[in-house]
Amino acid sequence: MGNRVTIQDIADELGLSRNTVSKAINNTGVLAEATRQRVLAKAIEMGYKQFTYLDMTSLKEETDKKESGEIALLTASFLDHSHFASSMLDRFQSEISQLGYSMSIHNISTADLEAGRLPASFRRDTTVGIVCVEVFDLDYCRMLSGLGLPLLLIDAPVITDGEALNADMLLMDNTSGILSFIHKMKERKQTRIGFAGDIRHCTSFFERYMAFRNGMFYNGLPINEAYCLTENSDEAGYSHNREYLRDHLSRLDSLPDVCICANDFIAIDLLQVMDEMGLKCPEDMMILGFDDSSESRICTPRLSTVHIHSQVIGFSAVQLLISRIRDPGLDFRKVYVETDLILRASTGDSPAAGSTFARTIKEA
């Protein structure tokens, strides 16, 4: 065996499949706890280094030997309006408290953003790490990355100049669900597909848009740019996103068969606009959202979407931040948490369509 231990090496030692070992190490999928512990113990014994998931017990043992402190969570939005923040933060706070850390939450005001300053409540002397949730101002994130503190961005601003931030990034898989969806639509002969959402809003929106374009390319489908509603509605002079959507839809010669939206709230805005215009979903146009928000399950029609695993995001955030606090010299990492495509009535599907629904609805 070479110096670098691989997942396959661990699988061979234990007589397990590579997929089972990968699930244990990356904390994905369903796995018996005894199997997970056996895999992690063997990985540590063999000197495996590439953990994206770390055993919390071993983390706590190591953290107990060190001084704990305060982890500052910064946000530029109201977290109670976020599609995943409540569940994610509950898990995050629970895990860090077991490790001996406390958490403080600081809202970044518009004035703070414009001045590039920390919130007045932020305490530099007691803070050992920073987590940003929905902080999408690139200059502000550059300021934070220059503080010399471990920094984790849960989603991130779109970096247009190619200069990476000195921070770890945690995102959901913004690609697989959309690629799978476009392939399914092609099989159904629904080939005129558009996209709605400000592609410069955040990294996730941009990646979802690129997944749309790549999916169309991979499936040999042409992209009608008129079906791509990708501007910032505020900058374009509209007082609300619905006005922007209505204006663009009314100017189209024909509707797309399907519109992929950057998140569920844009999709719900689009549903409302269609209703105001006398259009029916899915008869006149099908809609796919993203996030599997609670609203996606109660709107009419119920929204097809891509489910994100909020608790896994919270758990993974702990792994990334604590490992950075323990070892500041680590290379900066970008980690993705798996997502699942869920098909519902907005694409003409029943709740039972597809095996992903039964699996993800338990967390939802």
N, C-alpha and C positions, 0 to 999 in steps of 0.2 A: 504494500500500500504506500502511495506517495505521501509527501508531507501534508498536502491539502486534503482534508477529510471531506467527502461529499455525502449527499443524502443517500446516494446509491450504496456507498460503503456501509453506512449505518443500517440500511435495509438488508444488505447481505449478512451482516453480523447477527441481526435479529430474526432473519428468515421472514421478513415482512415485505410488502410491496413498497415501491418507491413512493407511490401516492399516499399510503398510510403514514409513512415517515414524514412526508412533506406536510400533511395535515397537522401532525403533532407539533412540528417545529414552527409552523407558520400560524397555528391556532385557527385553522379554517376547516369548515365541514364538520360532520358529526363523527365523534370518536370516543370510545370508551375511555374513562379517566385512567384506568389501570394501564391501558395501552399507551396513552399519552405520556404518563409518568415513566414508563419503561423506556420509551423512545428518547425522552429528554435525558434520562439518566445515562443511557448508552452514548448519546451525542456528547454529553459533557465528559464522560470517561474517555472517549476517543479523541477529544480535543477539537470538536467541531466549533467553528468560530462565527458562522454566518447566520446567527439567530435573528429573525425579525420578531420572534416570539420568545420571551424568556419566562422561566418558571418564577412565579411571584414569590414562592417560598425562598428560593435561592436569592432572589433580589432582596428580600427583607433581611435575610441573614447578613448580606453584605452591607446593606444600608444601616443596620443596627450598629455597625462598627464606625460609622461616619456621622458627622454632624448633619442634622436635618435643617430644614428652613421653610420658607414660604414660596409657593409657586404662584405667580401672578397670571391670571387669565385676562387677556385684553380683548375687547370686542368693540366694533364700531356700529353694532346694531343691537336691537332689543332681542335678547336670546329667547324670550318667551314666544316670539314670532317665528323662530327658526324651526324648520321641519325636523331637525334631528338633535338640536342642542340639549334639550332637557334630559333625554335618555342617555345621550353620550356623556354629559357632564356628571350625571349621577354615578355612572360607572367609573369615570375618571377620578372623581373626588373620593369615592369609596376605596379605590385601589391605592391612591397616594396616601390616604390617611392611615392605611395599614402599614405603609412604609415609614410613617413618622412625619410626613410632610403636611403642612396646612395649605389651604388655597384661598386666595383673595381674588375678587372679580372687580375689574375696572372698566368702565365705559369710556371710550375715546370720543370726546365731543368733536363737533365740526371745527371748533376753534383750535382744539388740540391737533387735529389733522392738518389744518392749514398752517399752523405754527411749527409743526414737527416736534411737538413736546409731549412728554409723558403726562398722563392724568395726575392731578394733584394728589390723589389718594395713593399713588404708587410709591412704595418704600424701597428704595434702592439698596439700603443697608441690610435688609432682611431677605431680599429676593434672591433665590438661587436658580430660578429658571422662569421662562416666559412661554405661555401658550397663547396663540392668537386664533380666534375664531371669527371668521368673516371680516377680516381686516384686509381690504383689497387695494389700499393705496400703496403704490410701489415705493414712492419716496419715504413714506412713513415706515414701511417694512425695512427699507435700507437703514434708516435711523436706528431701528430696534436691533438690527443685525450688527450694528457697530458698537453696541453697549458692552460686548464682551461677556454676555450672559448666554447660557444655553437657550436657544430659541426654537420653538416648534410652531409651524404654520399649519393649521388644519384648513385645507384649501389655501389658495394663495393668489396674489395679484398676477395678472398676465405680464410676463417679462418680455418686453419688446426689443430690448437692446442686447439680449443674449448674455448679460452679465449676471451670473447666478448669485443668489443671496447666501450669506453665511448662516444658513438655517436648515434644519430638517423639515421636510414637508410630508404631510399625511393627506392622502386623497382617496376617494372611492374610485373604483374602476369605472371610468367614464366611457369606455370603448366597447367592451364585449357585448353588453345588452343592446346597444344601438346597431352594431354589426349584425347580430343575430336577428334583430327586428327587421332590418332592411332585407335580409335574405328571405325571411318569412313573407314579407310583402311582395317580393318578386315572385315567389312561388304562387301567391294568390293573384298575380297579374296586376297588382297595385304598384305601378312603376313610376308614377309622377309624384315625387316625394320632395317636400320642402322642409325648411328649418326655421324656427322662431326663437329669438333670444339674442341679447346683446353679447356678442362674442368677446368683447373686451372687459366684461364685467369681472370675471375671475378666471383662474386657470381651468376650473371644471367646465364652465360654459364653453371656453375655447376648445378644450379637448373633446367635448360632446359634438361641437360643430365639425371638428376635424374628423371625428369618427363617422359622422354623417357623410362627409365628402369622400372619405376613404371607402366607406361601405358602398356608396353609389359606384365608385370606380371599380371596386372588386367584383361587383355584380354586373358590370357592363351597362350601367344605367346612366343616361345623360342627366346633368344637373341644369335645371332651369333657374337662372339667377333671380328671376322675378319671384320665385317661390322662397327665396332666402330673406327673411325679415330679421336682419342682424344688427340694426342700428341701435344706439342708445336713444330711447324715446324722449328723454329729457333734453339731451343735446340737440335732437332734431326738432325741438320746439313744441312737443306735445306735452300736455299737462298730466297725462296718464297713459300707461302702456296700452290700454284698451283703445284709446283714440288712434294711436299709431297703428295697431293691428287693423282696426276698422278701415282706416284710410287706405292702407295698402291692399287689403282684400277687395275693397270696392273698385280699385283700379285694375285688377287682374282681368284678363280676357277669359280665363278659365281657372278654376280652383285646382290645386293639387289633389291627388287621391288621398294623400296622407301628409300630415304635418308633424314633424318631430320637434318637441319644445324643450328648451334648455332646462326647465324645471316644471313642477306641477302647477305652480302659481301662474306661470305664463300660459300653460295649457288651459287652466280654468278661465283666465281672461279671454282666451281664444274661444272657449265654449260659450261664454256670455256674449261675445261679439257675434258669433254665428247665430245665436238665438235672436239677437236684436235685428239681424239682417234677414231673418226668416229662413235660415239654413239649418239643416239637421245633421247631427253627428250620430252615427257614422255614415249615414246615407249619402250626404253631400261631400263630406270630408272626414276622414278618420284622424284621430289625435293620439299621440304618445307623449306622456309627461316624463318626469324623472324625479326621483326621491321617495316615492310612495308615502307622501304626506297623509295625515289623517283626512285632510280634505279630499284627497283623491278617491277615497272609499265611500264618500257620502254625496258627492256631486252627481248630477244627472246629465249624461250617462256616467256610470262609474268609469274612472280613468285608467286606461292601460298606462303602465309606468315602469320604471326601473327601481327596484327596492334596494335601499342602502341599509347596511347593518350598523345601526347607531351604537349599540353596546360594544361591538367589536372595534369600532372606531375609537371609543373611549378607552378600551383596554390597550389597543395598539399605541394610542397617544402616550400612555404611561410608559410603555416599553421604550419608545423612542426617546422621551424626555429624560427618564431616569438613567438610561444607558449613556446619554450625552452628559448628564451631570457627573456620572461616575468616570467617564472617559472623554474629556473635552477634545481630545486629539483625533477622535473618530472622523473618517470621511463623512461629509454631509450626505444624507440619504433622502430619497423620495420613495415612499412606501404607499402601495395601493391596497385597499380593502375590497374584497370581492363584492359584486352586486348581482342581482337576479332580475331578469325580465319577467314581468307579470302582465298578462293579457286579460283585459276586461271588456266592458261593453263599448267603450269609445273606439275600439277597433273591430267591433262586431263579434267579440268573444264572450263566452259565458265564464263565470268565476272559476269553473273547473278546468278551463282550457289550459293545458300545459302543466307539467309536474311542479314547476317552480312555485306556483301559487300555494299549494299545500305545504310546501316547506317553509316559505317565508312568512306566511300569514301568522305563524305561531309567535314570531317576534313582533310583527306589526300589531 
